[in-house]
């Protein structure tokens, strides 16, 4: 929809009490800014990332006089295809003319609309950092019912009656049961069109990823075309061309991540966060990769659960470092960590999940940074046969996890 004189009336005033637009929107992009953008050598829209997945087996401590038989390293390659993210503005000719002619107008609406779009664009990139792609979240508590506990993407996906989904178990990445129809996602519940026989699924204790696969072509095509976020990188069966369902380096099961589910007996609403959950995530990641997390990522609402662990008699054995003089009583916490690993929060991180992220194992593979599309006519171009101008902001990239076994996901958490 084009911005016109009606929608831009506030920007077109001749005088202002203050000299800026006050933004009432949340534009934080914490997670997105964590990962460095790397310009790779691209062939068209593809780039190759080599990974070492097997050691040279010739290393030996044998007392034999002969040296070991020669061996070699094992490698896989990830084929990364740049995905496109776009944002568009459109402004009517009369609105542009009014701004240009108004003396004292502090910003023409073209600039206001362009700057606002870039802010909105970055917010979308922050959302995609967690939940880009067709893997939309996780379910637990399989039972002979149509409702599962759910944590993952919600507000910005089109889900309705007839949407086809499949479940993937996160210990083997194998598809379980058969594709079924998803009717709705509401809060922490995912509702299917009909009950699923629990015998076709898995026992308690193993989370399942939810993958959108069918029927509503627009929604599915849109999800498949998105850059991959944390959930997609760690849970998709195919990781940039490598089949995770196949055992051994060739497949490769070496590119599987670490998953833990809270107490499955707590019900579909999830269980409270416990310290042994965080410790288990860390232990599994270190065992499989030799690396510690750079940070735990969770929603601000989920942080409330962790704050509870630092208070009361149950936290008597925890060490809390107190700095500065005791001149005032302040019972709150500002900096959070577990095992000296910082806890970071984002308002776009799905509720009910905690991610253990080792930052060095990720690359934001960038074909082109954010830019206004310009075909030699400037960023604002005439709309054919209309008295409107339009501009498109774009970025071509994908977020790639190069070491999934150094990452972890904790699911089935409640916000209590």
TAVEN-V905035 format. One record per residue. N is the residue number from 1. RES is the residue in one small letter. PSI is psi in whole degrees, 0 to 359 (999 if undefined). OMEGA is omega as a letter, one per 30 degrees, with the letter a starting at -180 (NA if undefined). Layout:
# TAVEN-V905035
n:N res:RES psi:PSI omega:OMEGA
n:N res:RES psi:PSI omega:OMEGA
This chain:
# TAVEN-V905035
n:1 res:x psi:133 omega:a
n:2 res:x psi:141 omega:l
n:3 res:x psi:128 omega:a
n:4 res:x psi:189 omega:a
n:5 res:x psi:328 omega:a
n:6 res:x psi:310 omega:a
n:7 res:x psi:335 omega:a
n:8 res:x psi:16 omega:a
n:9 res:x psi:320 omega:a
n:10 res:x psi:327 omega:a
n:11 res:x psi:336 omega:a
n:12 res:x psi:7 omega:l
n:13 res:x psi:154 omega:a
n:14 res:x psi:342 omega:l
n:15 res:x psi:154 omega:a
n:16 res:x psi:147 omega:l
n:17 res:x psi:323 omega:l
n:18 res:x psi:165 omega:a
n:19 res:x psi:30 omega:l
n:20 res:x psi:161 omega:l
n:21 res:x psi:129 omega:l
n:22 res:x psi:122 omega:a
n:23 res:x psi:119 omega:l
n:24 res:x psi:9 omega:a
n:25 res:x psi:151 omega:l
n:26 res:x psi:113 omega:a
n:27 res:x psi:19 omega:a
n:28 res:x psi:141 omega:a
n:29 res:x psi:46 omega:a
n:30 res:x psi:307 omega:a
n:31 res:x psi:319 omega:a
n:32 res:x psi:319 omega:a
n:33 res:x psi:350 omega:a
n:34 res:x psi:332 omega:a
n:35 res:x psi:127 omega:a
n:36 res:x psi:142 omega:l
n:37 res:x psi:129 omega:a
n:38 res:x psi:123 omega:l
n:39 res:x psi:114 omega:a
n:40 res:x psi:174 omega:l
n:41 res:x psi:110 omega:a
n:42 res:x psi:140 omega:l
n:43 res:x psi:100 omega:a
n:44 res:x psi:237 omega:l
n:45 res:x psi:12 omega:a
n:46 res:x psi:150 omega:l
n:47 res:x psi:152 omega:a
n:48 res:x psi:132 omega:l
n:49 res:x psi:113 omega:l
n:50 res:x psi:141 omega:l
n:51 res:x psi:139 omega:l
n:52 res:x psi:123 omega:a
n:53 res:x psi:357 omega:l
n:54 res:x psi:143 omega:a
n:55 res:x psi:162 omega:l
n:56 res:x psi:115 omega:a
n:57 res:x psi:3 omega:a
n:58 res:x psi:352 omega:a
n:59 res:x psi:127 omega:a
n:60 res:x psi:149 omega:l
n:61 res:x psi:25 omega:a
n:62 res:x psi:148 omega:l
n:63 res:x psi:3 omega:l
n:64 res:x psi:153 omega:a
n:65 res:x psi:332 omega:a
n:66 res:x psi:145 omega:l
n:67 res:x psi:158 omega:a
n:68 res:x psi:154 omega:l
n:69 res:x psi:138 omega:a
n:70 res:x psi:142 omega:l
n:71 res:x psi:190 omega:l
n:72 res:x psi:162 omega:l
n:73 res:x psi:161 omega:l
n:74 res:x psi:134 omega:a
n:75 res:x psi:151 omega:l
n:76 res:x psi:163 omega:l
n:77 res:x psi:135 omega:l
n:78 res:x psi:131 omega:l
n:79 res:x psi:108 omega:a
n:80 res:x psi:125 omega:l
n:81 res:x psi:126 omega:a
n:82 res:x psi:131 omega:l
n:83 res:x psi:160 omega:a
n:84 res:x psi:136 omega:l
n:85 res:x psi:129 omega:a
n:86 res:x psi:154 omega:l
n:87 res:x psi:142 omega:a
n:88 res:x psi:141 omega:l
n:89 res:x psi:156 omega:l
n:90 res:x psi:132 omega:a
n:91 res:x psi:135 omega:a
n:92 res:x psi:152 omega:l
n:93 res:x psi:314 omega:l
n:94 res:x psi:323 omega:l
n:95 res:x psi:319 omega:l
n:96 res:x psi:319 omega:a
n:97 res:x psi:321 omega:a
n:98 res:x psi:318 omega:a
n:99 res:x psi:320 omega:a
n:100 res:x psi:331 omega:a
n:101 res:x psi:348 omega:a
n:102 res:x psi:112 omega:l
n:103 res:x psi:132 omega:l
n:104 res:x psi:354 omega:l
n:105 res:x psi:124 omega:a
n:106 res:x psi:340 omega:l
n:107 res:x psi:128 omega:l
n:108 res:x psi:153 omega:a
n:109 res:x psi:336 omega:l
n:110 res:x psi:314 omega:l
n:111 res:x psi:317 omega:a
n:112 res:x psi:316 omega:l
n:113 res:x psi:321 omega:a
n:114 res:x psi:315 omega:l
n:115 res:x psi:321 omega:l
n:116 res:x psi:321 omega:l
n:117 res:x psi:318 omega:l
n:118 res:x psi:319 omega:l
n:119 res:x psi:316 omega:l
n:120 res:x psi:322 omega:l
n:121 res:x psi:313 omega:a
n:122 res:x psi:326 omega:l
n:123 res:x psi:320 omega:l
n:124 res:x psi:321 omega:l
n:125 res:x psi:322 omega:l
n:126 res:x psi:319 omega:l
n:127 res:x psi:317 omega:a
n:128 res:x psi:336 omega:l
n:129 res:x psi:325 omega:l
n:130 res:x psi:316 omega:a
n:131 res:x psi:33 omega:l
n:132 res:x psi:148 omega:l
n:133 res:x psi:176 omega:a
n:134 res:x psi:348 omega:l
n:135 res:x psi:109 omega:a
n:136 res:x psi:348 omega:a
n:137 res:x psi:201 omega:a
n:138 res:x psi:148 omega:l
n:139 res:x psi:161 omega:l
n:140 res:x psi:180 omega:a
n:141 res:x psi:55 omega:l
n:142 res:x psi:135 omega:a
n:143 res:x psi:175 omega:l
n:144 res:x psi:67 omega:a
n:145 res:x psi:171 omega:a
n:146 res:x psi:356 omega:a
n:147 res:x psi:132 omega:l
n:148 res:x psi:152 omega:l
n:149 res:x psi:143 omega:a
n:150 res:x psi:142 omega:l
n:151 res:x psi:127 omega:l
n:152 res:x psi:207 omega:a
n:153 res:x psi:143 omega:a
n:154 res:x psi:294 omega:a
n:155 res:x psi:329 omega:a
n:156 res:x psi:22 omega:l
n:157 res:x psi:148 omega:l
n:158 res:x psi:108 omega:l
n:159 res:x psi:128 omega:l
n:160 res:x psi:181 omega:a
n:161 res:x psi:129 omega:l
n:162 res:x psi:352 omega:l
n:163 res:x psi:128 omega:a
n:164 res:x psi:135 omega:l
n:165 res:x psi:158 omega:l
n:166 res:x psi:158 omega:l
n:167 res:x psi:141 omega:l
n:168 res:x psi:124 omega:a
n:169 res:x psi:139 omega:a
n:170 res:x psi:5 omega:l
n:171 res:x psi:331 omega:a
n:172 res:x psi:350 omega:a
n:173 res:x psi:18 omega:l
n:174 res:x psi:146 omega:l
n:175 res:x psi:136 omega:l
n:176 res:x psi:145 omega:a
n:177 res:x psi:210 omega:l
n:178 res:x psi:160 omega:l
n:179 res:x psi:141 omega:a
n:180 res:x psi:178 omega:a
n:181 res:x psi:132 omega:l
n:182 res:x psi:126 omega:a
n:183 res:x psi:319 omega:a
n:184 res:x psi:157 omega:l
n:185 res:x psi:128 omega:a
n:186 res:x psi:110 omega:l
n:187 res:x psi:244 omega:a
n:188 res:x psi:16 omega:a
n:189 res:x psi:141 omega:l
n:190 res:x psi:124 omega:a
n:191 res:x psi:129 omega:l
n:192 res:x psi:164 omega:a
n:193 res:x psi:332 omega:a
n:194 res:x psi:157 omega:l
n:195 res:x psi:153 omega:l
n:196 res:x psi:133 omega:l
n:197 res:x psi:122 omega:a
n:198 res:x psi:334 omega:a
n:199 res:x psi:340 omega:l
n:200 res:x psi:350 omega:a
n:201 res:x psi:223 omega:a
n:202 res:x psi:167 omega:l
n:203 res:x psi:174 omega:a
n:204 res:x psi:157 omega:l
n:205 res:x psi:346 omega:a
n:206 res:x psi:119 omega:l
n:207 res:x psi:155 omega:l
n:208 res:x psi:138 omega:l
n:209 res:x psi:147 omega:l
n:210 res:x psi:122 omega:a
n:211 res:x psi:122 omega:l
n:212 res:x psi:128 omega:a
n:213 res:x psi:335 omega:a
n:214 res:x psi:192 omega:l
n:215 res:x psi:302 omega:a
n:216 res:x psi:94 omega:a
n:217 res:x psi:321 omega:a
n:218 res:x psi:313 omega:a
n:219 res:x psi:315 omega:a
n:220 res:x psi:314 omega:l
n:221 res:x psi:322 omega:l
n:222 res:x psi:319 omega:a
n:223 res:x psi:319 omega:l
n:224 res:x psi:332 omega:a
n:225 res:x psi:354 omega:a
n:226 res:x psi:151 omega:l
n:227 res:x psi:148 omega:a
n:228 res:x psi:138 omega:l
n:229 res:x psi:194 omega:l
n:230 res:x psi:310 omega:a
n:231 res:x psi:313 omega:a
n:232 res:x psi:318 omega:l
n:233 res:x psi:322 omega:a
n:234 res:x psi:347 omega:a
n:235 res:x psi:348 omega:a
n:236 res:x psi:143 omega:a
n:237 res:x psi:327 omega:l
n:238 res:x psi:120 omega:a
n:239 res:x psi:92 omega:a
n:240 res:x psi:48 omega:l
n:241 res:x psi:353 omega:l
n:242 res:x psi:127 omega:a
n:243 res:x psi:110 omega:a
n:244 res:x psi:345 omega:a
n:245 res:x psi:344 omega:a
n:246 res:x psi:132 omega:a
n:247 res:x psi:151 omega:l
n:248 res:x psi:169 omega:a
n:249 res:x psi:329 omega:a
n:250 res:x psi:333 omega:a
n:251 res:x psi:283 omega:g
n:252 res:x psi:132 omega:l
n:253 res:x psi:348 omega:l
n:254 res:x psi:347 omega:l
n:255 res:x psi:21 omega:l
n:256 res:x psi:150 omega:l
n:257 res:x psi:186 omega:a
n:258 res:x psi:132 omega:a
n:259 res:x psi:145 omega:l
n:260 res:x psi:143 omega:l
n:261 res:x psi:139 omega:l
n:262 res:x psi:178 omega:a
n:263 res:x psi:111 omega:a
n:264 res:x psi:343 omega:a
n:265 res:x psi:354 omega:a
n:266 res:x psi:347 omega:l
n:267 res:x psi:178 omega:a
n:268 res:x psi:336 omega:a
n:269 res:x psi:352 omega:a
n:270 res:x psi:173 omega:a
n:271 res:x psi:162 omega:l
n:272 res:x psi:148 omega:l
n:273 res:x psi:136 omega:l
n:274 res:x psi:152 omega:a
n:275 res:x psi:329 omega:a
n:276 res:x psi:337 omega:l
n:277 res:x psi:313 omega:l
n:278 res:x psi:320 omega:a
n:279 res:x psi:322 omega:l
n:280 res:x psi:318 omega:l
n:281 res:x psi:312 omega:a
n:282 res:x psi:315 omega:a
n:283 res:x psi:316 omega:a
n:284 res:x psi:319 omega:a
n:285 res:x psi:317 omega:l
n:286 res:x psi:320 omega:l
n:287 res:x psi:319 omega:a
n:288 res:x psi:337 omega:a
n:289 res:x psi:341 omega:a
n:290 res:x psi:11 omega:a
n:291 res:x psi:149 omega:l
n:292 res:x psi:156 omega:l
n:293 res:x psi:148 omega:l
n:294 res:x psi:329 omega:a
n:295 res:x psi:155 omega:l
n:296 res:x psi:136 omega:l
n:297 res:x psi:134 omega:l
n:298 res:x psi:170 omega:l
n:299 res:x psi:160 omega:l
n:300 res:x psi:325 omega:l
n:301 res:x psi:323 omega:l
n:302 res:x psi:332 omega:l
n:303 res:x psi:333 omega:l
n:304 res:x psi:323 omega:l
n:305 res:x psi:321 omega:l
n:306 res:x psi:323 omega:l
n:307 res:x psi:322 omega:l
n:308 res:x psi:325 omega:a
n:309 res:x psi:341 omega:a
n:310 res:x psi:3 omega:a
n:311 res:x psi:157 omega:l
n:312 res:x psi:178 omega:a
n:313 res:x psi:336 omega:a
n:314 res:x psi:345 omega:a
n:315 res:x psi:21 omega:a
n:316 res:x psi:336 omega:a
n:317 res:x psi:6 omega:a
n:318 res:x psi:146 omega:l
n:319 res:x psi:123 omega:l
n:320 res:x psi:116 omega:l
n:321 res:x psi:125 omega:l
n:322 res:x psi:122 omega:a
n:323 res:x psi:150 omega:l
n:324 res:x psi:172 omega:a
n:325 res:x psi:159 omega:a
n:326 res:x psi:55 omega:a
n:327 res:x psi:347 omega:l
n:328 res:x psi:157 omega:l
n:329 res:x psi:118 omega:a
n:330 res:x psi:100 omega:a
n:331 res:x psi:358 omega:a
n:332 res:x psi:169 omega:l
n:333 res:x psi:143 omega:l
n:334 res:x psi:325 omega:l
n:335 res:x psi:124 omega:a
n:336 res:x psi:145 omega:l
n:337 res:x psi:161 omega:l
n:338 res:x psi:127 omega:a
n:339 res:x psi:39 omega:a
n:340 res:x psi:16 omega:l
n:341 res:x psi:120 omega:a
n:342 res:x psi:146 omega:l
n:343 res:x psi:122 omega:a
n:344 res:x psi:149 omega:a
n:345 res:x psi:151 omega:l
n:346 res:x psi:142 omega:l
n:347 res:x psi:347 omega:l
n:348 res:x psi:4 omega:l
n:349 res:x psi:131 omega:a
n:350 res:x psi:140 omega:l
n:351 res:x psi:151 omega:l
n:352 res:x psi:7 omega:a
n:353 res:x psi:151 omega:l
n:354 res:x psi:130 omega:l
n:355 res:x psi:133 omega:l
n:356 res:x psi:114 omega:a
n:357 res:x psi:127 omega:l
n:358 res:x psi:105 omega:a
n:359 res:x psi:322 omega:a
n:360 res:x psi:343 omega:l
n:361 res:x psi:11 omega:a
n:362 res:x psi:148 omega:l
n:363 res:x psi:131 omega:l
n:364 res:x psi:96 omega:a
n:365 res:x psi:113 omega:a
n:366 res:x psi:121 omega:l
n:367 res:x psi:321 omega:l
n:368 res:x psi:128 omega:l
n:369 res:x psi:172 omega:l
n:370 res:x psi:132 omega:a
n:371 res:x psi:155 omega:l
n:372 res:x psi:126 omega:a
n:373 res:x psi:126 omega:a
n:374 res:x psi:114 omega:l
n:375 res:x psi:36 omega:l
n:376 res:x psi:4 omega:a
n:377 res:x psi:9 omega:a
n:378 res:x psi:167 omega:a
n:379 res:x psi:334 omega:l
n:380 res:x psi:119 omega:a
n:381 res:x psi:153 omega:a
n:382 res:x psi:133 omega:l
n:383 res:x psi:126 omega:a
n:384 res:x psi:131 omega:l
n:385 res:x psi:20 omega:l
n:386 res:x psi:152 omega:l
n:387 res:x psi:56 omega:a
n:388 res:x psi:153 omega:l
n:389 res:x psi:145 omega:a
n:390 res:x psi:151 omega:l
n:391 res:x psi:147 omega:a
n:392 res:x psi:130 omega:l
n:393 res:x psi:137 omega:a
n:394 res:x psi:156 omega:l
n:395 res:x psi:141 omega:a
n:396 res:x psi:115 omega:a
n:397 res:x psi:178 omega:l
n:398 res:x psi:151 omega:l
n:399 res:x psi:123 omega:a
n:400 res:x psi:126 omega:l
n:401 res:x psi:115 omega:a
n:402 res:x psi:347 omega:l
n:403 res:x psi:79 omega:a
n:404 res:x psi:328 omega:a
n:405 res:x psi:355 omega:l
n:406 res:x psi:1 omega:a
n:407 res:x psi:162 omega:a
n:408 res:x psi:155 omega:l
n:409 res:x psi:133 omega:l
n:410 res:x psi:127 omega:a
n:411 res:x psi:177 omega:l
n:412 res:x psi:36 omega:l
n:413 res:x psi:141 omega:l
n:414 res:x psi:165 omega:l
n:415 res:x psi:8 omega:a
n:416 res:x psi:999 omega:NA
